Amino acid sequence: MNDKLIIVESPAKANTIKRFLGGNTKVIASMGHIRDLPKSKLGVDLENNFEPEYINIRGKGDLIKSLKKEAQNSKKVYLATDPDREGEAIAWHLANILEINLNEDIRVTFNEITKGAVKEAMKSPRKINMDLTDAQQARRVLDRIVGYKISPILWKKVRRGLSAGRVQSVAVKLIVDREEEIEQFIPEEYWNIFVDLLDEKSKKVFQAKLYGKKNKKIELHSKEEVDEILKAIQKAKYIVDEVKRGEKKRTPAPPFTTSTMQQEASRKLGFTLKKTMSIAQGLYEGVKIPSEGSVGLITYMRTDSTRISEVARAAAKEQIIKTYGQEYYNNRYYKTSSDAQDAHEAIRPTHIELTPEEIKDSLTQDQYKLYRLIYNRFIASQMSAAVFDTLSVTIQAGDYTFKANGQNLQFKGFMVLYVEGVDNEQEEENTKIPDLVEKQEVIKQKIDSKQSFTEPPPRYTEASLVKALEEKGIGRPSTYSPTITTILERRYIEKSRKAISAYRFR
């Protein structure tokens, strides 16, 4: 007979935890959910307080028999499923099927699968949190009611076999609304005027852009307006009117939450949300490292918090000072969003000493890419700001005002390691400007005018759609990947390269 039986969700997680627990302890996997609502009917009693009707998932009969046998052959059963609402619900279902007393302290959770975290969690088991379980059940019931009520309408209006969901429907609407914005968009013409100017002292040429007339900002919408200005400034003297010097600091982004990790992996690595979450799950549950065995490399990957532990903060400090020097370290705290659950830390490496390069040979190429992204983002979040010297110059050409802005990187700070990606926009370009002084003349070299047209809002990418859903408070970080994956698979939307558009049923 086993002294302890620990049930987790996946075999990989089970293998990692086995390493940390000696004695007569067995660790087995439930392979995710074991019970769910039936597929053949609503499975929710609308007349009886929305009571759900659960059944064992088809194909899991042998697994359930095995779980029951192991439970009966153990003095104590602990349920160590994932530390979120879904994991809490799975633990509750397991307790019901295995006939375990819900008033006993049987629930064990840990934010990272390390020896210290697992052993500490085993010292303080708790009762199953019914508030978390009920929250998951409420969401599941709501998903089922919405899906079963909307699906027949889709069968009638669009095509049989389709279905809808609570979050999926809103995500599709966002994409359809964006498509309508694009179709209805009417481009507007606008022009810019640029002048290349020579500083005779340094022999450097820089570019300035027309700002306005008599210090009042103007906008140009026709070639006639442009030609009139070109004529006026062709023979004008270009005099430096004002020079402003300053300093600008750029601070690092906070460590990853689920949604920011999904967005950044999409931008920088080209990963789909589904791929990102699958790889992150493997990094969390454990990877075999020579001489180390199976090691959980990152903290729990479903989180909306940017909080990090003091132990992790101290480890980051030591690594930064050792690698880059004291001047690169800054002890940073990040404010977590007011509507975040903040149940877990941010996503971070569990072993700072296991750098991406050191364990590269133990990882697949995609695991290495995501682990490096998570590792560098976390370390950078505790580093000093980047410092830029800025120079802003105003130049008068008769009645017309031109402006040029430049910046020079003085101290890289966190940018030596990591710079956050952006969606659908370019980093601000900066002109290198010579060291000018007020009242000096700069010599006109060339004048250019450029015609442009306003552009419609860009189509969503997976990254920008996740950002929009999060900003609007739709769904939770853990739902974004399955939601977007599902509506792609059902062809409500389609993807060309990274751009997502509404699918047009033909």
DRENMI-621068 format. One line per field, with one value per residue (C-alpha): residue number from 1; chain; residue in one letter; x, y, z. Coordinates in Angstrom, 3 decimals. Layout:
# DRENMI-621068
num c(NUM  ...);
cadena c(A  ...);
residuo c(a  ...);
c1 c(X  ...);
c2 c(Y  ...);
c3 c(Z  ...);
This chain:
# DRENMI-621068
num c(1  2  3  4  5  6  7  8  9  10  11  12  13  14  15  16  17  18  19  20  21  22  23  24  25  26  27  28  29  30  31  32  33  34  35  36  37  38  39  40  41  42  43  44  45  46  47  48  49  50  51  52  53  54  55  56  57  58  59  60  61  62  63  64  65  66  67  68  69  70  71  72  73  74  75  76  77  78  79  80  81  82  83  84  85  86  87  88  89  90  91  92  93  94  95  96  97  98  99  100  101  102  103  104  105  106  107  108  109  110  111  112  113  114  115  116  117  118  119  120  121  122  123  124  125  126  127  128  129  130  131  132  133  134  135  136  137  138  139  140  141  142  143  144  145  146  147  148  149  150  151  152  153  154  155  156  157  158  159  160  161  162  163  164  165  166  167  168  169  170  171  172  173  174  175  176  177  178  179  180  181  182  183  184  185  186  187  188  189  190  191  192  193  194  195  196  197  198  199  200  201  202  203  204  205  206  207  208  209  210  211  212  213  214  215  216  217  218  219  220  221  222  223  224  225  226  227  228  229  230  231  232  233  234  235  236  237  238  239  240  241  242  243  244  245  246  247  248  249  250  251  252  253  254  255  256  257  258  259  260  261  262  263  264  265  266  267  268  269  270  271  272  273  274  275  276  277  278  279  280  281  282  283  284  285  286  287  288  289  290  291  292  293  294  295  296  297  298  299  300  301  302  303  304  305  306  307  308  309  310  311  312  313  314  315  316  317  318  319  320  321  322  323  324  325  326  327  328  329  330  331  332  333  334  335  336  337  338  339  340  341  342  343  344  345  346  347  348  349  350  351  352  353  354  355  356  357  358  359  360  361  362  363  364  365  366  367  368  369  370  371  372  373  374  375  376  377  378  379  380  381  382  383  384  385  386  387  388  389  390  391  392  393  394  395  396  397  398  399  400  401  402  403  404  405  406  407  408  409  410  411  412  413  414  415  416  417  418  419  420  421  422  423  424  425  426  427  428  429  430  431  432  433  434  435  436  437  438  439  440  441  442  443  444  445  446  447  448  449  450  451  452  453  454  455  456  457  458  459  460  461  462  463  464  465  466  467  468  469  470  471  472  473  474  475  476  477  478  479  480  481  482  483  484  485  486  487  488  489  490  491  492  493  494  495  496  497  498  499  500  501  502  503  504  505  506);
cadena c(A  A  A  A  A  A  A  A  A  A  A  A  A  A  A  A  A  A  A  A  A  A  A  A  A  A  A  A  A  A  A  A  A  A  A  A  A  A  A  A  A  A  A  A  A  A  A  A  A  A  A  A  A  A  A  A  A  A  A  A  A  A  A  A  A  A  A  A  A  A  A  A  A  A  A  A  A  A  A  A  A  A  A  A  A  A  A  A  A  A  A  A  A  A  A  A  A  A  A  A  A  A  A  A  A  A  A  A  A  A  A  A  A  A  A  A  A  A  A  A  A  A  A  A  A  A  A  A  A  A  A  A  A  A  A  A  A  A  A  A  A  A  A  A  A  A  A  A  A  A  A  A  A  A  A  A  A  A  A  A  A  A  A  A  A  A  A  A  A  A  A  A  A  A  A  A  A  A  A  A  A  A  A  A  A  A  A  A  A  A  A  A  A  A  A  A  A  A  A  A  A  A  A  A  A  A  A  A  A  A  A  A  A  A  A  A  A  A  A  A  A  A  A  A  A  A  A  A  A  A  A  A  A  A  A  A  A  A  A  A  A  A  A  A  A  A  A  A  A  A  A  A  A  A  A  A  A  A  A  A  A  A  A  A  A  A  A  A  A  A  A  A  A  A  A  A  A  A  A  A  A  A  A  A  A  A  A  A  A  A  A  A  A  A  A  A  A  A  A  A  A  A  A  A  A  A  A  A  A  A  A  A  A  A  A  A  A  A  A  A  A  A  A  A  A  A  A  A  A  A  A  A  A  A  A  A  A  A  A  A  A  A  A  A  A  A  A  A  A  A  A  A  A  A  A  A  A  A  A  A  A  A  A  A  A  A  A  A  A  A  A  A  A  A  A  A  A  A  A  A  A  A  A  A  A  A  A  A  A  A  A  A  A  A  A  A  A  A  A  A  A  A  A  A  A  A  A  A  A  A  A  A  A  A  A  A  A  A  A  A  A  A  A  A  A  A  A  A  A  A  A  A  A  A  A  A  A  A  A  A  A  A  A  A  A  A  A  A  A  A  A  A  A  A  A  A  A  A  A  A  A  A  A  A  A  A  A  A  A  A  A  A  A  A  A  A  A  A  A  A  A  A  A  A  A  A  A  A  A  A  A  A  A  A  A  A  A  A  A  A  A  A  A  A  A  A);
residuo c(m  n  d  k  l  i  i  v  e  s  p  a  k  a  n  t  i  k  r  f  l  g  g  n  t  k  v  i  a  s  m  g  h  i  r  d  l  p  k  s  k  l  g  v  d  l  e  n  n  f  e  p  e  y  i  n  i  r  g  k  g  d  l  i  k  s  l  k  k  e  a  q  n  s  k  k  v  y  l  a  t  d  p  d  r  e  g  e  a  i  a  w  h  l  a  n  i  l  e  i  n  l  n  e  d  i  r  v  t  f  n  e  i  t  k  g  a  v  k  e  a  m  k  s  p  r  k  i  n  m  d  l  t  d  a  q  q  a  r  r  v  l  d  r  i  v  g  y  k  i  s  p  i  l  w  k  k  v  r  r  g  l  s  a  g  r  v  q  s  v  a  v  k  l  i  v  d  r  e  e  e  i  e  q  f  i  p  e  e  y  w  n  i  f  v  d  l  l  d  e  k  s  k  k  v  f  q  a  k  l  y  g  k  k  n  k  k  i  e  l  h  s  k  e  e  v  d  e  i  l  k  a  i  q  k  a  k  y  i  v  d  e  v  k  r  g  e  k  k  r  t  p  a  p  p  f  t  t  s  t  m  q  q  e  a  s  r  k  l  g  f  t  l  k  k  t  m  s  i  a  q  g  l  y  e  g  v  k  i  p  s  e  g  s  v  g  l  i  t  y  m  r  t  d  s  t  r  i  s  e  v  a  r  a  a  a  k  e  q  i  i  k  t  y  g  q  e  y  y  n  n  r  y  y  k  t  s  s  d  a  q  d  a  h  e  a  i  r  p  t  h  i  e  l  t  p  e  e  i  k  d  s  l  t  q  d  q  y  k  l  y  r  l  i  y  n  r  f  i  a  s  q  m  s  a  a  v  f  d  t  l  s  v  t  i  q  a  g  d  y  t  f  k  a  n  g  q  n  l  q  f  k  g  f  m  v  l  y  v  e  g  v  d  n  e  q  e  e  e  n  t  k  i  p  d  l  v  e  k  q  e  v  i  k  q  k  i  d  s  k  q  s  f  t  e  p  p  p  r  y  t  e  a  s  l  v  k  a  l  e  e  k  g  i  g  r  p  s  t  y  s  p  t  i  t  t  i  l  e  r  r  y  i  e  k  s  r  k  a  i  s  a  y  r  f  r);
c1 c(0.000  1.178  1.605  0.611  -0.979  -0.631  -2.811  -1.734  -3.020  -0.192  2.439  5.236  4.241  4.004  7.533  8.984  7.275  8.310  11.939  11.296  9.318  10.975  9.400  6.387  4.723  3.134  2.398  -0.054  -1.877  -5.611  -4.880  -6.902  -10.672  -12.394  -15.998  -17.891  -21.372  -22.821  -22.341  -25.721  -27.902  -27.874  -26.905  -28.020  -31.313  -32.638  -35.571  -33.464  -30.930  -28.970  -27.770  -25.160  -25.400  -21.924  -20.942  -17.618  -15.806  -15.999  -12.794  -11.685  -13.354  -10.143  -8.274  -11.000  -10.855  -7.088  -7.387  -9.936  -7.707  -4.677  -6.743  -8.027  -4.438  -3.203  -3.398  -3.800  -4.746  -3.655  -4.996  -2.249  -3.931  -3.081  -3.368  -6.274  -10.069  -9.868  -7.467  -9.651  -12.667  -10.720  -9.704  -13.382  -14.448  -11.670  -12.732  -16.311  -15.399  -12.886  -15.331  -12.857  -14.222  -14.359  -13.881  -10.393  -7.210  -6.491  -5.721  -2.086  -1.003  2.318  3.166  6.391  7.488  10.704  11.811  11.360  7.918  6.577  7.874  6.534  3.113  2.953  3.404  0.227  -2.582  -6.003  -9.624  -10.872  -11.849  -15.532  -15.628  -13.053  -14.822  -18.191  -16.637  -15.390  -18.742  -20.633  -18.448  -18.852  -22.642  -22.814  -20.687  -23.064  -26.259  -24.941  -23.585  -26.731  -29.034  -27.055  -25.963  -29.443  -29.614  -26.271  -27.545  -30.588  -28.893  -25.393  -24.567  -25.314  -22.673  -21.529  -21.573  -20.988  -19.511  -19.736  -16.272  -15.967  -19.038  -17.640  -14.216  -15.844  -17.882  -14.723  -13.205  -16.404  -16.705  -13.089  -13.753  -16.710  -14.538  -11.997  -14.634  -16.302  -13.052  -12.568  -8.895  -7.975  -5.069  -2.342  1.138  4.406  7.332  10.900  14.103  17.683  19.877  23.669  25.463  28.620  30.621  30.276  29.619  26.653  23.325  20.068  16.398  13.664  9.896  7.457  5.521  3.533  3.299  4.125  4.472  0.929  0.640  -0.771  -2.016  -1.660  -4.337  -3.625  -0.770  -1.815  -1.155  2.207  3.307  2.497  4.728  7.533  7.601  7.752  10.614  12.729  14.920  14.386  17.187  16.977  17.771  17.907  15.318  15.370  17.476  16.193  18.395  17.065  17.230  14.714  14.511  12.935  11.943  11.634  8.344  7.112  7.567  5.084  1.451  -0.298  -1.647  1.573  3.528  1.073  1.317  5.103  5.564  3.259  5.135  8.704  8.571  5.572  3.993  0.226  -1.441  -2.040  1.626  2.809  0.617  1.565  5.292  4.871  2.950  5.903  8.414  6.284  5.730  9.346  12.155  14.912  18.242  21.437  22.575  19.421  16.629  13.192  13.115  10.182  11.773  9.077  6.365  2.691  1.862  -1.769  -1.602  -2.696  -0.220  3.125  4.072  7.294  8.593  11.390  13.464  13.199  13.945  17.156  18.217  17.684  19.754  22.666  22.533  22.362  25.238  27.376  26.687  26.397  27.523  25.873  24.835  22.538  20.446  17.271  14.936  11.594  8.039  5.187  1.591  -0.808  -4.038  -6.949  -9.142  -6.466  -7.054  -3.373  -3.546  -0.074  3.219  4.171  5.678  9.386  12.226  12.329  16.106  17.935  21.213  19.796  20.325  18.849  22.301  23.398  20.431  19.917  20.940  18.246  15.441  13.735  14.283  10.835  11.255  14.565  13.026  10.148  12.311  14.809  11.939  10.569  14.032  15.243  11.956  12.124  15.786  15.258  12.298  14.770  17.304  18.065  16.324  17.869  18.974  18.835  20.137  17.462  17.747  14.781  15.417  13.055  14.091  12.512  12.353  10.613  7.089  7.379  8.543  10.397  11.212  13.747  14.052  16.936  18.121  21.356  21.528  23.850  23.216  21.604  20.356  17.811  18.005  21.310  19.162  15.547  13.237  9.465  7.839  5.085  1.913  1.196  3.533  7.172  9.447  9.794  12.609  15.092  17.219  20.840  21.167  24.485  25.267  23.463  23.209  20.431  20.534  22.935  22.087  21.857  22.112  19.277  20.409  17.179  13.423  11.047  7.267  5.497  1.879  0.217  -3.249  -4.755  -5.063  -7.882  -7.390  -5.233  -6.738  -6.244  -3.376  -3.581  -1.465  -3.571  -6.835  -5.663  -4.788  -8.252  -10.063  -8.058  -8.605  -12.365  -12.457  -13.680  -12.688  -9.622  -5.959  -6.362  -9.291  -7.707  -5.764  -8.626  -11.076  -9.041  -7.991  -11.636  -12.985  -10.131  -10.867  -14.596  -13.734  -15.598  -12.354  -9.364  -5.711  -3.420  0.127  -0.566  -3.685  -7.070  -10.252  -13.858  -14.440  -16.860  -19.096  -19.383);
c2 c(0.000  3.528  5.996  8.835  9.047  12.350  12.918  15.557  16.335  15.203  12.453  15.006  16.828  13.483  12.514  15.825  15.665  12.030  13.191  15.428  13.066  10.086  7.367  5.307  8.024  7.423  10.173  9.523  11.622  12.122  13.238  16.436  16.429  13.134  14.421  16.937  17.882  15.429  16.295  14.931  17.333  20.625  18.930  21.903  21.919  25.393  24.912  23.716  26.462  25.637  22.358  20.731  17.052  15.572  12.297  10.482  11.484  8.795  6.779  7.450  4.408  2.372  5.398  6.012  2.344  2.652  5.870  4.241  1.215  3.368  5.513  2.442  1.199  4.421  5.707  9.333  10.899  14.397  16.259  18.408  19.564  22.975  25.997  27.739  27.487  24.719  22.744  23.284  21.928  18.876  18.203  18.461  16.023  13.621  13.817  12.994  10.053  8.646  9.243  11.353  13.450  17.092  18.267  16.790  18.713  17.019  19.888  20.765  23.611  25.093  27.909  26.287  22.660  22.886  20.732  23.551  24.577  20.997  20.019  23.241  22.668  19.116  20.514  22.597  20.861  22.534  21.807  22.142  25.769  25.588  29.259  28.569  25.344  27.089  29.871  27.295  25.499  28.749  29.572  26.056  26.182  29.623  28.405  25.480  27.579  30.195  27.526  25.414  28.409  30.096  26.970  26.138  29.693  29.134  25.840  27.611  30.787  29.661  25.975  22.839  21.528  24.966  26.050  29.199  30.103  32.854  34.323  33.025  34.995  38.282  37.620  36.973  40.175  42.214  40.813  41.368  44.937  45.620  44.183  46.569  49.503  48.581  48.225  51.539  53.453  56.379  57.364  61.019  62.671  64.408  65.739  66.263  68.481  67.561  69.523  68.239  70.791  71.091  72.202  73.770  73.459  69.649  69.010  66.831  66.768  66.196  66.223  68.499  68.275  71.134  71.885  75.023  78.657  81.460  78.817  77.557  73.895  73.304  70.271  69.877  68.099  69.054  69.499  73.115  73.913  72.136  73.962  77.321  76.528  75.095  78.320  80.388  78.434  77.804  80.882  81.348  81.313  78.488  79.825  77.746  79.368  77.097  74.189  72.041  69.431  66.858  63.338  60.555  57.302  54.124  51.562  47.804  45.966  43.902  40.125  38.125  37.446  34.823  37.347  39.376  36.144  35.100  38.507  38.663  35.063  35.886  39.094  37.915  34.167  33.883  31.305  30.754  31.098  27.342  26.605  29.079  27.581  24.017  24.786  26.776  23.847  21.561  24.020  24.294  20.553  19.568  19.062  16.469  18.170  16.049  15.464  17.251  14.935  16.389  20.095  22.518  25.518  28.214  29.171  28.487  29.832  30.864  34.102  37.733  39.036  40.831  40.098  38.165  36.596  38.144  34.980  35.383  39.094  38.347  35.709  38.182  40.817  38.409  37.322  40.903  42.205  39.151  39.374  43.116  45.032  46.919  49.887  47.623  46.542  48.240  46.664  47.110  46.429  46.379  47.303  44.497  45.457  46.220  43.555  40.844  37.843  37.966  34.330  33.480  35.152  36.439  33.906  33.646  31.105  28.915  28.428  31.633  29.711  27.622  30.202  29.530  28.994  26.555  24.208  24.795  21.225  19.841  21.808  21.587  24.601  26.003  25.335  27.175  30.169  30.524  29.852  32.493  34.965  34.316  34.319  37.523  39.351  38.516  39.477  42.702  43.621  44.032  46.092  49.801  52.113  52.941  56.577  58.747  62.265  64.108  67.096  69.031  71.793  74.412  76.084  79.114  79.493  82.818  82.401  78.624  76.461  73.169  70.757  67.969  65.591  63.320  61.096  59.366  56.255  57.007  53.952  50.758  49.499  46.702  47.148  45.286  42.166  42.695  45.151  44.644  44.139  46.328  45.689  47.259  50.182  51.071  52.353  56.128  56.946  59.504  61.789  62.174  65.898  67.778  69.966  73.136  76.509  79.090  81.814  79.894  79.382  75.889  75.413  73.938  70.912  69.415  69.797  66.850  66.636  63.364  62.511  59.957  58.675  57.768  54.020  51.942  50.341  47.219  43.749  41.992  39.604  36.917  39.195  42.332  40.365  39.014  42.572  43.830  41.026  41.699  45.474  44.951  42.460  39.626  36.112  35.250  34.777  30.996  31.154  33.249  30.424  27.869  30.608  31.862  28.337  27.209  30.059  29.508  25.776  26.428  28.900  31.812  33.670  33.062  33.977  35.175  35.368  37.082  39.068  37.742  38.519  37.369  34.225  34.769  31.726  31.014);
c3 c(0.000  -0.845  2.005  -0.351  -3.773  -5.621  -8.673  -11.193  -14.696  -16.978  -17.090  -17.619  -14.435  -12.609  -13.696  -12.504  -9.095  -8.531  -8.389  -5.402  -3.162  -1.544  0.546  -0.414  -2.550  -5.952  -8.491  -11.348  -13.968  -14.575  -18.167  -17.699  -17.124  -16.355  -16.271  -18.377  -19.579  -22.122  -25.798  -26.887  -24.885  -22.980  -19.720  -17.625  -15.647  -16.402  -14.012  -11.088  -10.354  -13.543  -12.027  -14.339  -15.255  -15.402  -17.032  -17.303  -20.492  -23.155  -23.433  -19.853  -18.279  -17.897  -16.536  -13.920  -12.848  -12.476  -10.456  -8.123  -7.633  -6.806  -4.418  -2.564  -2.295  -0.673  2.882  1.754  -1.583  -2.570  -5.598  -7.158  -10.361  -11.817  -9.479  -11.239  -11.480  -14.053  -11.885  -8.818  -10.713  -11.901  -8.279  -7.223  -9.958  -8.924  -5.267  -6.255  -8.476  -5.967  -3.087  -1.118  1.757  0.612  4.208  4.326  3.487  0.149  -2.222  -2.955  -5.249  -6.331  -8.709  -9.886  -10.082  -8.112  -5.184  -2.685  -3.966  -4.104  -0.645  0.870  -0.734  0.642  4.161  3.938  2.013  2.144  1.411  -2.175  -2.737  -3.668  -4.678  -7.401  -8.363  -8.582  -10.697  -13.191  -13.208  -13.751  -16.722  -18.138  -17.713  -19.319  -22.235  -22.718  -22.552  -24.996  -27.352  -27.367  -27.844  -30.653  -32.535  -33.968  -35.372  -37.117  -38.552  -39.948  -41.217  -42.172  -42.220  -40.219  -37.875  -36.705  -33.069  -31.056  -27.683  -25.107  -25.777  -29.347  -30.444  -29.103  -30.664  -34.049  -33.692  -33.068  -36.276  -38.305  -36.989  -37.968  -41.448  -41.851  -40.737  -43.394  -46.131  -45.264  -44.922  -47.311  -47.768  -47.361  -49.142  -47.144  -47.897  -46.047  -46.965  -45.988  -46.386  -46.212  -44.415  -44.112  -40.964  -42.453  -39.224  -38.916  -42.629  -41.560  -43.383  -41.484  -42.409  -41.047  -41.577  -42.182  -39.010  -39.684  -40.676  -38.252  -35.497  -36.075  -37.091  -40.576  -42.482  -46.228  -48.275  -51.891  -54.341  -54.874  -51.186  -51.377  -54.544  -52.949  -49.937  -52.089  -54.055  -50.847  -49.225  -52.326  -51.812  -48.067  -45.540  -42.987  -39.533  -36.333  -34.070  -31.019  -29.738  -26.873  -25.258  -22.848  -21.556  -22.069  -20.157  -21.435  -18.822  -19.368  -19.770  -16.788  -16.686  -18.733  -17.980  -20.091  -22.575  -22.928  -23.441  -26.164  -27.831  -27.743  -28.933  -31.841  -32.707  -32.233  -32.862  -35.180  -32.828  -32.780  -29.375  -29.303  -29.993  -27.372  -24.653  -25.577  -25.384  -22.159  -20.608  -21.374  -19.899  -16.738  -16.296  -16.805  -19.305  -18.920  -18.228  -18.078  -14.472  -13.254  -14.401  -15.215  -14.298  -14.356  -16.061  -15.715  -13.248  -13.972  -17.410  -16.776  -14.831  -15.066  -12.492  -12.897  -9.282  -8.595  -5.401  -3.353  -3.866  -7.663  -7.345  -5.388  -7.937  -10.803  -8.972  -8.543  -12.199  -13.546  -11.431  -12.242  -15.996  -16.683  -13.591  -10.717  -12.885  -14.911  -11.898  -10.714  -8.153  -9.917  -8.735  -11.234  -10.543  -11.411  -13.206  -10.856  -12.463  -12.309  -10.056  -8.995  -7.872  -9.188  -9.920  -13.334  -15.757  -14.995  -15.015  -11.900  -12.000  -12.932  -13.143  -16.033  -18.760  -22.212  -23.723  -21.024  -21.544  -25.269  -26.138  -23.808  -25.479  -28.838  -31.064  -30.218  -26.490  -26.595  -28.378  -25.896  -22.836  -24.004  -24.507  -20.993  -19.402  -21.060  -20.457  -16.745  -16.305  -18.299  -16.055  -13.161  -15.089  -15.331  -17.771  -21.120  -21.297  -24.430  -25.024  -27.005  -29.308  -30.677  -33.220  -34.647  -37.920  -39.571  -43.351  -43.851  -42.454  -42.327  -39.415  -39.745  -36.931  -36.464  -33.543  -32.738  -29.958  -29.087  -26.893  -23.974  -21.772  -23.045  -19.686  -20.184  -23.972  -23.924  -23.405  -24.476  -26.258  -26.351  -29.755  -31.205  -33.240  -36.636  -36.153  -36.474  -33.787  -34.037  -36.411  -35.172  -37.289  -36.317  -35.765  -35.551  -32.550  -33.679  -31.957  -32.062  -34.753  -36.987  -40.630  -42.099  -45.840  -47.873  -49.909  -51.189  -50.722  -51.077  -50.943  -50.320  -51.077  -48.776  -48.020  -44.676  -44.214  -42.732  -39.324  -39.657  -39.492  -36.191  -35.678  -33.000  -30.799  -31.281  -30.915  -27.557  -26.539  -27.581  -25.731  -22.588  -22.749  -23.101  -20.227  -22.459  -21.359  -19.317  -20.321  -20.259  -22.718  -25.480  -27.084  -27.273  -28.314  -31.286  -32.247  -32.287  -34.410  -36.885  -37.078  -37.562  -40.317  -38.770  -39.376  -41.621  -41.401  -44.172  -42.896  -39.574  -40.525  -39.367  -41.304  -41.206  -43.275  -46.132  -46.565  -50.252);
